[in-house]
Amino acid sequence: MRRPIAVSSLLALGCVAGCGGAENPGGSTGPTYYKDIAPLVNEACASCHEAGGIAPFSLTDAQTAANMAGAMAAATEARTMPPMPVNNDGSCQTYKNARWLSDEQIALFQRWSEAGAPLGDPKDAPPPPAFDTPKLAGELATFDIGLDYTPEPPPGELDEYRCFVVDPGITEDTFITGYDIQPGDARVVHHVSLFYLADDQADADAEALDAADPGPGYRCFGAAGVQNSVLYGVWVPGSGATILPAGTGIFHGAGRKIALQVHYNVPLTGGPFTDRSKVTYQLEKDTSLTRAYLLPVGSFQFSLPPKDAQANVSVDLSLSLLGSYGGVDASGGIRVYGAMPHMHVIGRTQRTILKREDGQECLTDVDRWNFHWQDLWWYETPLDVAPGSTFGISCDFDTRGRTTPTTWGEGTNDEMCTNILYATLIGK
């Protein structure tokens, strides 16, 4: 089963490399919208580029797509669209939830644009897109952000990151084995992150931030802004429900709250846009499930010099140190099911390597980082990490726009060099 792929609102709102749309100029036998491009749009674009979606135009409309043919060709050739910052060409892992076009599909967009974006015969049009996304089952718990919220980005900006402190109503210790997030207004909800508040102090700190902010919830960026908050869920448009790897689950303690972070991207026109995003958990109380952890590979203390096009942070971590960052004893080995690279806005590339006694293996290769398109990428095959192994991570940043050093932190102008692994302990 393949998930629909989101193509973002970052495509230019205008014709690039000329406008097209002739039904079949000159009797061309080349690709046409209805026969060749529309099936790709349905599979790879429509989850965002449809009426009422997060993108500002619908590519399921033939003439609009023809007008955007040059932009589509350029964005797919650069692999900035579909939005997947992690390389999936097979040189460094492949992923179940990849948003990845084949070279042949990219070439098809190119040929269609170069031919003048002919529409072809409407009789060749495929059925409307049907998003065959995963569905939750069994015991479910549903909650929302707690109110109707109208996002208000800072002056001169389109984006707002807001955290809402929410009690999901879980009254017994349990495992989360899946989650689904439904945006209240799909036109403005760009992505959602779930942060588990692991203790009473985390609750108190988050609630203090909420109380100090004049609006509902509180402004946050990158993370929840409090100690002992653990990222354990991410949603992006078109992803549908996330079903965690079979036999595993994320522990959620009785009565614990979460910080639900919503990234709003607000159009310059239209509105008002009012959101009440909703979350559903799939729960399992079976104690035989294997508990999964989010373990961070990264450097958590660094300073980047300004005016450097390729400022670098690199660090090696032992398996034991990795476990200590996650609050567990991982010295006996771990099984890694997926990874979520994380940097902020001046990050450019990131590479994570597993160093075994008999050699090295690439874990993730981020070759075109984009802060707005983060996700947890699930390996086609889980990776076992033996005792004695180490992890290496290297991140490149472009600090040419900075006049002072950039340090690790959660603020908008701070940076991070982290790769969060979804893993279970071996032999525990």
MARNU-601358 format. One line per field, with one value per residue (C-alpha): residue in one letter; z negated, x negated, y negated. Coordinates in nm, 3 decimals. Layout:
<vexvexs>
code <- c(A, ...) $
Z <- c(Z, ...) $
X <- c(X, ...) $
Y <- c(Y, ...) $
</vexvexs>
This chain:
<vexvexs>
code <- c(M, R, R, P, I, A, V, S, S, L, L, A, L, G, C, V, A, G, C, G, G, A, E, N, P, G, G, S, T, G, P, T, Y, Y, K, D, I, A, P, L, V, N, E, A, C, A, S, C, H, E, A, G, G, I, A, P, F, S, L, T, D, A, Q, T, A, A, N, M, A, G, A, M, A, A, A, T, E, A, R, T, M, P, P, M, P, V, N, N, D, G, S, C, Q, T, Y, K, N, A, R, W, L, S, D, E, Q, I, A, L, F, Q, R, W, S, E, A, G, A, P, L, G, D, P, K, D, A, P, P, P, P, A, F, D, T, P, K, L, A, G, E, L, A, T, F, D, I, G, L, D, Y, T, P, E, P, P, P, G, E, L, D, E, Y, R, C, F, V, V, D, P, G, I, T, E, D, T, F, I, T, G, Y, D, I, Q, P, G, D, A, R, V, V, H, H, V, S, L, F, Y, L, A, D, D, Q, A, D, A, D, A, E, A, L, D, A, A, D, P, G, P, G, Y, R, C, F, G, A, A, G, V, Q, N, S, V, L, Y, G, V, W, V, P, G, S, G, A, T, I, L, P, A, G, T, G, I, F, H, G, A, G, R, K, I, A, L, Q, V, H, Y, N, V, P, L, T, G, G, P, F, T, D, R, S, K, V, T, Y, Q, L, E, K, D, T, S, L, T, R, A, Y, L, L, P, V, G, S, F, Q, F, S, L, P, P, K, D, A, Q, A, N, V, S, V, D, L, S, L, S, L, L, G, S, Y, G, G, V, D, A, S, G, G, I, R, V, Y, G, A, M, P, H, M, H, V, I, G, R, T, Q, R, T, I, L, K, R, E, D, G, Q, E, C, L, T, D, V, D, R, W, N, F, H, W, Q, D, L, W, W, Y, E, T, P, L, D, V, A, P, G, S, T, F, G, I, S, C, D, F, D, T, R, G, R, T, T, P, T, T, W, G, E, G, T, N, D, E, M, C, T, N, I, L, Y, A, T, L, I, G, K) $
Z <- c(0.000, 0.104, -0.074, 0.121, 0.154, 0.060, 0.303, 0.114, 0.152, 0.216, 0.594, 0.750, 0.811, 1.178, 1.505, 1.514, 1.850, 2.027, 1.991, 2.164, 2.195, 2.561, 2.599, 2.841, 3.037, 3.373, 3.303, 3.066, 2.954, 2.647, 2.290, 2.214, 1.890, 1.889, 1.997, 1.839, 1.587, 1.407, 1.274, 1.131, 0.983, 0.817, 0.665, 0.582, 0.553, 0.485, 0.111, 0.084, 0.428, 0.427, 0.350, -0.024, -0.071, -0.226, 0.117, 0.272, 0.605, 0.726, 0.968, 1.023, 1.237, 1.584, 1.688, 1.357, 1.384, 1.741, 1.626, 1.359, 1.586, 1.584, 1.206, 1.167, 1.397, 1.216, 0.866, 0.944, 1.123, 0.817, 0.591, 0.376, 0.464, 0.354, 0.017, -0.108, -0.243, -0.301, -0.004, 0.108, 0.412, 0.239, 0.161, -0.205, -0.302, -0.151, -0.330, -0.345, -0.349, -0.082, 0.115, 0.407, 0.782, 1.013, 1.271, 1.539, 1.366, 1.333, 1.702, 1.785, 1.615, 1.813, 2.149, 2.083, 1.997, 2.297, 2.526, 2.413, 2.152, 2.384, 2.208, 2.443, 2.445, 2.128, 2.193, 2.090, 1.743, 1.452, 1.173, 0.899, 0.645, 0.373, 0.080, -0.043, -0.372, -0.685, -0.927, -1.305, -1.468, -1.813, -2.123, -2.035, -2.230, -2.058, -2.172, -2.017, -2.088, -2.324, -2.144, -1.808, -1.727, -1.461, -1.391, -1.407, -1.263, -1.378, -1.170, -0.824, -0.849, -0.723, -0.976, -1.338, -1.565, -1.858, -2.139, -2.316, -2.651, -2.624, -2.847, -2.613, -2.884, -2.926, -3.278, -3.276, -3.178, -2.817, -2.485, -2.183, -1.874, -1.620, -1.582, -1.337, -1.319, -1.141, -1.075, -1.165, -0.863, -0.604, -0.433, -0.714, -0.914, -0.770, -1.015, -1.371, -1.633, -1.956, -2.265, -2.569, -2.898, -3.095, -3.452, -3.672, -3.626, -3.247, -3.296, -3.521, -3.286, -2.984, -3.174, -3.292, -2.930, -2.843, -3.126, -3.027, -2.664, -2.603, -2.350, -2.378, -2.424, -2.372, -2.093, -2.040, -1.774, -1.692, -2.020, -2.310, -2.497, -2.824, -2.978, -2.988, -2.685, -2.435, -2.068, -1.980, -1.686, -1.363, -1.099, -0.756, -0.494, -0.303, -0.545, -0.696, -1.016, -1.141, -1.248, -1.457, -1.375, -1.464, -1.817, -1.937, -2.109, -2.281, -2.654, -2.781, -3.157, -3.329, -3.354, -3.157, -2.931, -2.596, -2.422, -2.080, -1.844, -1.529, -1.251, -1.080, -0.735, -0.674, -0.321, -0.259, -0.136, -0.235, -0.573, -0.857, -0.910, -1.229, -1.339, -1.586, -1.498, -1.638, -1.737, -1.771, -1.946, -1.888, -2.231, -2.346, -2.707, -2.618, -2.841, -2.596, -2.352, -2.309, -2.432, -2.178, -2.254, -2.067, -2.099, -1.983, -1.792, -1.795, -1.931, -2.205, -2.266, -1.977, -1.841, -1.468, -1.336, -1.135, -0.764, -0.682, -0.386, -0.525, -0.902, -1.031, -1.347, -1.376, -1.669, -1.747, -2.014, -2.178, -2.206, -2.583, -2.551, -2.302, -2.552, -2.833, -2.627, -2.599, -2.964, -2.898, -2.908, -2.540, -2.591, -2.497, -2.148, -1.979, -1.679, -1.474, -1.276, -1.156, -1.190, -1.202, -1.119, -1.273, -1.221, -1.207, -0.930, -0.830, -0.819, -0.475, -0.494, -0.754, -0.741, -1.009, -1.001, -1.205, -1.285, -1.350, -1.424, -1.070, -0.887, -0.843, -0.723, -0.629, -0.833, -0.677, -0.415, -0.420, -0.104, -0.085, -0.431, -0.460, -0.809, -0.686, -0.562, -0.856, -0.912, -1.075, -0.791, -0.832, -0.705, -0.464, -0.690, -1.059, -1.150, -1.443, -1.627, -1.821, -2.150, -2.095, -1.793, -1.765, -1.572, -1.378, -1.275, -1.065, -0.993, -0.761, -0.810, -0.609, -0.850, -0.588, -0.699, -1.064, -1.224, -1.558, -1.651, -1.632, -1.923, -2.008, -2.136, -2.076, -1.964, -1.610, -1.565, -1.741, -1.567, -1.622, -1.477, -1.576, -1.431, -1.642, -1.612, -1.676, -1.842, -2.077, -2.316, -2.229, -2.506, -2.743) $
X <- c(0.000, -0.141, -0.054, 0.044, -0.237, -0.213, -0.337, -0.360, -0.245, -0.606, -0.562, -0.551, -0.208, -0.258, -0.382, -0.742, -0.901, -0.582, -0.213, -0.046, 0.289, 0.364, 0.583, 0.345, 0.128, 0.013, 0.155, -0.135, -0.180, -0.377, -0.246, 0.080, 0.235, 0.539, 0.362, 0.016, -0.009, 0.327, 0.255, -0.075, 0.098, 0.356, 0.086, -0.179, -0.022, 0.351, 0.337, 0.221, 0.297, 0.674, 0.959, 0.950, 0.600, 0.293, 0.155, 0.285, 0.388, 0.536, 0.337, 0.641, 0.771, 0.630, 0.579, 0.421, 0.182, 0.093, 0.019, -0.211, -0.382, -0.719, -0.719, -0.621, -0.902, -1.159, -1.052, -1.044, -1.379, -1.537, -1.354, -1.227, -0.884, -0.742, -0.875, -1.116, -1.449, -1.578, -1.744, -1.549, -1.755, -1.885, -2.232, -2.134, -1.827, -1.478, -1.157, -0.803, -0.652, -0.879, -0.752, -0.976, -0.929, -1.119, -1.356, -1.104, -0.823, -1.041, -1.129, -0.758, -0.694, -0.988, -0.863, -0.510, -0.633, -0.866, -0.580, -0.373, -0.167, 0.102, 0.420, 0.521, 0.859, 1.070, 1.195, 0.847, 0.881, 0.837, 1.096, 1.074, 0.797, 0.881, 0.642, 0.583, 0.425, 0.388, 0.681, 0.686, 0.872, 0.951, 0.960, 0.939, 0.907, 0.995, 0.928, 0.869, 0.676, 0.950, 1.091, 1.144, 0.820, 0.754, 0.379, 0.201, -0.154, -0.400, -0.389, -0.535, -0.534, -0.307, -0.399, -0.298, -0.409, -0.172, -0.165, 0.157, 0.141, 0.392, 0.507, 0.588, 0.797, 0.587, 0.660, 0.452, 0.096, 0.114, -0.066, 0.003, -0.022, 0.098, 0.231, 0.429, 0.444, 0.725, 0.662, 0.950, 0.877, 0.662, 0.590, 0.362, 0.246, -0.097, -0.211, -0.148, -0.388, -0.297, -0.518, -0.467, -0.502, -0.683, -0.642, -0.464, -0.740, -0.700, -0.326, -0.387, -0.643, -0.415, -0.118, -0.332, -0.421, -0.051, 0.042, -0.226, -0.111, 0.187, 0.342, 0.457, 0.162, -0.182, -0.424, -0.680, -0.933, -1.108, -1.012, -0.771, -1.004, -1.011, -1.241, -1.126, -0.902, -0.944, -0.851, -0.651, -0.431, -0.441, -0.175, -0.206, 0.066, 0.157, -0.002, 0.319, 0.295, -0.041, -0.042, -0.350, -0.555, -0.376, -0.438, -0.567, -0.412, -0.493, -0.419, -0.172, -0.132, 0.203, 0.305, 0.011, 0.065, -0.084, -0.192, -0.029, -0.228, -0.059, -0.251, -0.012, -0.089, 0.159, 0.232, 0.204, 0.562, 0.888, 1.000, 1.058, 0.909, 1.027, 0.875, 0.971, 0.737, 0.823, 0.607, 0.705, 0.483, 0.495, 0.443, 0.324, 0.295, 0.129, -0.180, -0.355, -0.407, -0.764, -0.808, -0.960, -1.166, -1.260, -1.639, -1.825, -2.153, -2.304, -2.523, -2.362, -2.628, -2.790, -2.860, -2.862, -3.068, -2.884, -2.943, -3.020, -2.849, -2.928, -2.959, -2.977, -2.884, -3.001, -2.997, -3.022, -2.802, -2.832, -2.527, -2.533, -2.538, -2.253, -2.048, -2.126, -1.988, -1.664, -1.664, -1.719, -1.998, -2.065, -2.402, -2.259, -2.166, -1.864, -1.641, -1.578, -1.254, -1.272, -1.442, -1.345, -1.628, -1.590, -1.757, -1.624, -1.611, -1.980, -2.043, -2.144, -2.257, -2.277, -2.420, -2.398, -2.619, -2.613, -2.968, -2.996, -3.305, -3.296, -3.228, -2.986, -2.628, -2.446, -2.129, -1.993, -2.124, -1.956, -2.081, -1.839, -1.707, -1.384, -1.259, -0.898, -0.897, -0.991, -0.860, -0.944, -1.078, -1.012, -1.276, -1.167, -1.358, -1.444, -1.812, -1.967, -2.245, -2.481, -2.656, -2.974, -2.840, -2.860, -2.670, -2.820, -2.623, -2.738, -2.534, -2.613, -2.467, -2.474, -2.544, -2.618, -2.312, -2.423, -2.647, -2.691, -2.758, -2.465, -2.433, -2.226, -1.879, -1.505, -1.466, -1.395, -1.754, -1.912, -2.002, -1.998, -2.185, -1.972, -1.837, -1.563, -1.545, -1.230, -1.383, -1.324, -1.574, -1.717, -1.720, -1.502) $
Y <- c(0.000, -0.334, -0.653, -0.965, -1.217, -1.582, -1.847, -2.173, -2.527, -2.626, -2.597, -2.942, -3.091, -3.155, -3.013, -2.898, -2.813, -2.916, -2.843, -2.553, -2.393, -2.328, -2.021, -1.847, -2.092, -1.960, -1.615, -1.545, -1.186, -1.296, -1.297, -1.473, -1.585, -1.358, -1.041, -1.071, -1.356, -1.332, -0.979, -1.108, -1.413, -1.190, -0.971, -1.227, -1.571, -1.576, -1.516, -1.879, -2.024, -1.982, -2.218, -2.297, -2.154, -2.316, -2.414, -2.739, -2.582, -2.255, -2.042, -1.820, -2.109, -2.048, -2.410, -2.509, -2.215, -2.314, -2.670, -2.527, -2.272, -2.449, -2.483, -2.117, -2.007, -2.223, -2.118, -1.746, -1.760, -1.926, -1.674, -1.957, -1.820, -1.582, -1.696, -1.431, -1.559, -1.203, -1.031, -0.722, -0.617, -0.302, -0.432, -0.485, -0.281, -0.291, -0.380, -0.245, -0.593, -0.742, -1.041, -0.963, -0.983, -0.751, -0.897, -0.798, -0.989, -1.299, -1.274, -1.255, -1.590, -1.731, -1.605, -1.728, -2.077, -2.092, -1.988, -2.285, -2.099, -1.958, -1.853, -1.573, -1.401, -1.436, -1.083, -0.963, -1.117, -0.875, -0.843, -1.109, -1.043, -0.792, -0.809, -0.455, -0.555, -0.337, -0.320, -0.274, 0.014, 0.158, -0.060, -0.428, -0.753, -1.082, -1.439, -1.781, -2.101, -2.212, -2.516, -2.683, -2.865, -3.128, -3.132, -3.467, -3.452, -3.720, -4.040, -3.991, -3.610, -3.332, -3.063, -3.017, -2.731, -2.686, -2.432, -2.335, -2.151, -1.867, -1.582, -1.291, -1.127, -0.811, -0.685, -0.363, -0.288, -0.179, -0.158, -0.375, -0.155, -0.408, -0.759, -0.966, -1.344, -1.524, -1.894, -2.120, -2.341, -2.162, -2.494, -2.611, -2.306, -2.233, -1.966, -1.848, -1.708, -1.528, -1.572, -1.349, -1.538, -1.273, -1.401, -1.654, -1.910, -1.894, -1.949, -2.247, -2.403, -2.369, -2.509, -2.803, -2.882, -2.861, -3.097, -3.347, -3.364, -3.596, -3.359, -2.998, -2.764, -2.915, -2.997, -2.721, -2.630, -2.304, -2.138, -2.183, -2.418, -2.221, -1.961, -1.598, -1.635, -1.351, -1.372, -1.062, -1.146, -1.348, -1.413, -1.575, -1.631, -1.317, -1.072, -0.936, -0.737, -0.610, -0.246, -0.172, 0.140, 0.463, 0.586, 0.247, -0.050, -0.378, -0.385, -0.644, -0.672, -0.715, -1.078, -1.214, -1.515, -1.609, -1.926, -1.922, -2.143, -2.271, -2.440, -2.681, -2.822, -3.104, -3.235, -3.608, -3.619, -3.454, -3.342, -3.375, -3.031, -2.862, -2.533, -2.263, -1.980, -1.637, -1.338, -0.974, -0.719, -0.345, -0.187, 0.153, 0.271, 0.603, 0.618, 0.853, 0.567, 0.453, 0.097, -0.139, -0.448, -0.762, -0.773, -1.086, -1.060, -1.406, -1.681, -1.886, -2.149, -2.334, -2.682, -2.759, -3.050, -3.316, -3.383, -3.019, -2.847, -2.502, -2.517, -2.161, -1.973, -1.612, -1.371, -0.998, -0.839, -0.502, -0.281, -0.329, -0.708, -0.699, -0.499, -0.739, -1.027, -0.830, -0.729, -0.355, -0.097, -0.024, 0.143, 0.484, 0.363, 0.206, 0.269, -0.047, -0.073, -0.431, -0.767, -1.134, -1.375, -1.720, -2.057, -2.412, -2.670, -2.703, -2.329, -2.202, -1.838, -1.562, -1.211, -0.942, -0.632, -0.313, -0.200, 0.174, 0.376, 0.517, 0.190, -0.098, -0.133, -0.452, -0.511, -0.832, -1.073, -1.414, -1.579, -1.876, -1.962, -2.160, -2.243, -2.249, -1.889, -1.670, -1.320, -0.988, -0.773, -0.400, -0.157, 0.113, 0.355, 0.287, 0.263, 0.451, 0.268, 0.495, 0.409, 0.214, 0.027, -0.350, -0.614, -0.902, -1.209, -1.503, -1.816, -2.107, -2.455, -2.777, -3.063, -3.329, -3.524, -3.528, -3.789, -3.611, -3.247, -3.005, -2.764, -2.458, -2.540, -2.538, -2.901, -3.018, -3.137, -2.838, -2.512, -2.138, -1.841, -1.542, -1.219, -1.058, -0.678, -0.475, -0.168, 0.122, 0.278, 0.617, 0.875, 0.669) $
</vexvexs>
